[in-house]
């Protein structure tokens, strides 16, 4: 095999384990925080880009360590219906995966140091929460995914905390509207995680017993929780607009409804026992999250332009 082919295979393995399809889960909260900063006339490009790079690097480290410890625990197997099998098939070793994860965490830390210098101790606290929460999602001793704590903690970390953290990193202040814009973002990113746990429920029960939320409460409860998360995002946005907390332009996010219908249909088939229908539900939910988030951010930017004009 020539050098180019070896490089291509290695690059493919690293890309697979990083799960770039899910990067919108970290990029969207930062973009939402940045758009809110623009709406308030406080946007700064260098600080926004630093927050974005740090968030995505932290996400990569989390994805890779999640993969490592799921494989160690036996949750992930060759027959598992999942996007990445780079570790399972030996295209990347565990040592290489750890090096990749810690490199990503190091990048996030370096960016965080710069943001702390610009904005002070609150950014340090948020960064530490992100690092600890990301690494110990599946890593011992906490392994909070396997204590049915994944959903609330991911909602907090990648919803309100990440949106508010990026807004604070950019502006040096906080505003109550930031919480409202973080709700739909957090609900949809939690739905990505929950879709993943629901899809993997058989493997999780076999290996860990009733460890994840989906494994503990079963398929029907998982279905209704999933529906509540994805539909709740639209409801939270509508309430914020009706209360005039967020500008009406943010209702552009409703244009993502066809993707909502797609994941609802898939979840209905899944709860009826058609497991193949939810084999890609995490990817499909990530696409919904990306579309909803992009339209929400666009609405905030349009509102900022109108206000500035």
N, C-alpha and C positions, 0 to 999 in steps of 0.2 A: 504494500500500500504506500503510495507516494505521500509526501509531506502535506500537500494540499488536502488530500482525502482524509488523512489522520486529523488534521486541524478541523475539517468540516465535521467529522464524527464527534470530536471532543466538544466543539462549540455547540453542536446539536444536543449533546448530553447535558451540558451546563445550562443551556437554554431551557431544556425540558424540566429539569429539577427546580429551576427558578420560577416556573409557571408564569410567564409574562402575560398570559391572557387575563390574569387576575390583578395586574398592576393598577388597573383603574380603581381597585378597592382602596389603594393608598393615594393615588394621584387625585381622585375626585374630591376627597375631603380637603386637601390642600388647595385645590382650585376653587372650591367653594369658599374657603376662608379668604383666599386672595380676591375673589370677586366681591365679597362683602367689604373688604378693605377698599376696593375701588369704588364701591357704592358710597362709602363714607369719605371718599377723597383722600385716602391715606395709603394708597398702593405704592410699593417700592419693589421694582423688578429684582434687584440683587437678593433681597431678603426672601422674596417669593421663590426664586429659583433654588436658593439654599434649602428652604423648607421642603420643596418638592424633591430634590435630590436625596435629602436625608430620609424622608418618608419612604421613598421607593427602595432605598438601600436597606432600611430597616425591614421592609416587607420581604425583600429577597432573602435576607438572613433568616427571617421567621419561616418562610416557605421551605428553605433547605433544611433547617433543623427539624421542622415538623416531619419532613420526609425521612430523615435519618432515624428519628425515634419511633416513627410508625413502623418502619422496616424492622428495627431492633425488637419491637414488641410483638411482631408477627401480625400486626393489623393489615399491613400491605403485603399481598402475595401476587404472583404472576396472574392469577385468575381474577384479581380485583378489578372492578370496573372504574378505572381511574385514568387520569391524563398522563401521569409520569410513572415510568418504570425504569428509569435510568440506573438507580441503585440496585434494584432487584435483578436486572439483567447484566449487571457488571460493567456497564458503559462508563461508570464513574465509581471510584472506590469511596468507602466511608471516610477515609482520611482526607481525600480530595474534597469531598462534600463539606466536611468540617472546615477545611481551609477556605473554601468558597464562602461559607456562611460567616466565618469570623472576619473575612475581608470585607464583606458587605456591612457587618456590624461596625467595623473599624471606620469605614467611609461615613456611616451615619454618625459615629461619635465625633469624627473630625469636623463634620458640618455642624454638629451640635455645639462644639466648642466655639465656633465662629458666631453662632446665633446667641450663645450665652454671653459672649463678649459684647454683642450688640444690644441684647435685651435683658440680660441679668438672670438671676437665680430661678425665676419661674420656668424658664425654658429648660434649665438643668433638671428640674423636678419632672417635667413632662417627658424629657428625653429618657431619664432613668426608668420611668413607668413603661415607656415604649420598649426599651431594651429588655427589661425583666419580663414584661408581659409577652413579648415576642418569643424569647428564647424558651421560657418555661411553659409555653402552650402545651407542648408534649414532652418536654425534658424533665427528668427528675430533679429535685424531689417534689415539685409542685404538680406537674402534669395536669393542669387544671382542665384540659379538654376531657380527661378521663375521670373527672369528678362532676360532670354535667355543668361545668361553669363556663364553658367556651362561649356560649351565646351572650350572656350578659357582659362578660369581660370584653369580648370583641366589639360589642355595641358601644361600650364606654370608650375603649381605646381608639377605635377607628371611626367613631361618630363624633360625639361632643368633644372629647379631648383632642382629637386630631384637627377638627375644624377650628375649635377655639385656639388650639396651640399654634396653628399656622396663622390665624388672624393676629394673635398676640405677637408672633415672631415678626410679622410684617409691620404692625402698627404700634406695638408697645402698649396697647390698651385692650380692653374687652368691652363687648356690647351685648345686651340681652338678645338682640335679633340673631346673633351668631348661634345661640342655642337652638332657635327655631329652624334655621337652615340646616343644622346638623342632624335633626331628627330623621328626616327621610333618607339622608345619606347613610346614617347609622343603621337604620332599619334594613336597608337594601344590602349593605355589606354583611350584616348579620344573616340575612337570607342566603347569601352565597355560602357562608360557613355551614348553615343549617342544611342546605341542600346537599352539601358534601357529606355531612354526618348521616343524613337520611339515606343517601345513596349507599353508603358504606355500612349500613346498620347490621347486615348479616355478619360481616367480618368483625365488626366491633363487639357484637354479642358473643361470637365464638371465642374471641381472644380475651376480652376484658370483662365480659359479663355486662351488667347494666351500668356502663361507665359514662358514655356520652348522653346528652339530653335525648337524642333520638332512640338510643338503645334502652334507656331507662323508661321512657314513656310510650314507646311503641309507634307503629306506622301511622295509625289514625291521628294520634295527637301530633305527630310530626307533620302530617299533612295540614292540619288546621293551624299549627304554629307557622308553617311556611306561608300559607295564604294570609294569615294575619300580618306577617312581616311585610310582604310585598304590597298588599293592598293598603296596609297602614301607612306606608310611605306616601302614597297619593293623598290619603286622608289628612295626614299631618301637614302636608303642603297646602291643601285646600283650607284648612283651619287657619293657618298662618296668614294666608292671603285675605280671607274673610275678616280676620281681626286686624288687618292692615299692618301686620308686623313685617311681612315681606311684600315687595311690589308685585302687582298683577302680572308683570312680565314673566315672573317665575313659573306661571302656569303653562309656559311653553313645554315644561316637562311632561305634560299630559300627552304630548305627541308621541311619547314612548309607549302608549297603551297597547299597540299591537304586540310588542314584546312581552308585556304583562299577560296578555291573553295566551300567548304561546306557553309561558311557564305555568300558568294556571291549568291549562289543558294537560300538560305533561304531568303535573302533580296529581291531577284527578285520575289519570291512568295509573300512576304509581301507587296510589292508595288502593286501587282496585286489584293490585297484585302484578301489574305489568312492570317489572323491575327495569326492563330495558328502556322504558319511557323516561326514567329519571337518571339514566346512565350519564347524561351530559347536563344534568340540571344545574350543576355548579357553574359550568361554562355559560349556559344560557342565562343564568341569573346575573353573572358578571357582565354579560352583554346588556342586560336590562339596566343594571346599575350604571354602566358606562353611558348609555343613551340618556337615561333620566338625569344623571349628573351633568352631562355636557349641556343638555337643554336648560337645566336649572342655572348653571353657570352663565350660559348665554343670556338668559333672562335677567340675571343680576347685572351683567355687563351692559345690556341695553338700558336698563333702569339707571345705571351710573352715567351713561352717555346722555340720556335725556335730562337727568338732574344737572349734569355739568353744562348742558347747552342752555 
